C-alpha cells in the first residue's frame, strides 16, 4: 500500500507491545531509560481500509462521502465532526475491510474477493 517513502515520516514508527499497570491514552508520551521518546498511537494508526460498502451506510448519506472520492482527501479520525467513539463503537469499523498498513506490501490474492477485479489484477500485473 503506497505511502511515504522509507525515509519519510513513517520510518520511525515501530509496533511494540508493553505491559502497563493501567491504560495509556493515545497521544501519551513516554521517555525511556535510554532517553528515547515514545508516543502511544491508536492501534489502527496507518491502517488502510476499503470503505466501498460503508458509503451507503453513512449516517449523513452517501453524498457526504462520494463528493470527496475524486479529490486528494484524507479522512482525519478523530476530528471535530467525527469523534473517535464513532470508530471505537464499531459501527463504522464493522462495515469496512482492512487492506493492510501504509507502506506494507499487499499481495493481490490476499485482498477481499470484492476487490479482486480484472482491472485491479491488470494494475497489479
Buried (B, 14 or more C-beta within 10 A) or exposed (E): EEEEEEEEEBEEEEEEEEEEEEEEEEEEEEEEEEEEEEEBEBEBEBBBBBBBEBBEBBEEEEEEBEEEEEEEEEEEEBEEEEEEEBBEEEEBBEBBBEBBBBBEEBEEEEBEEEEEEEEEEEEEE
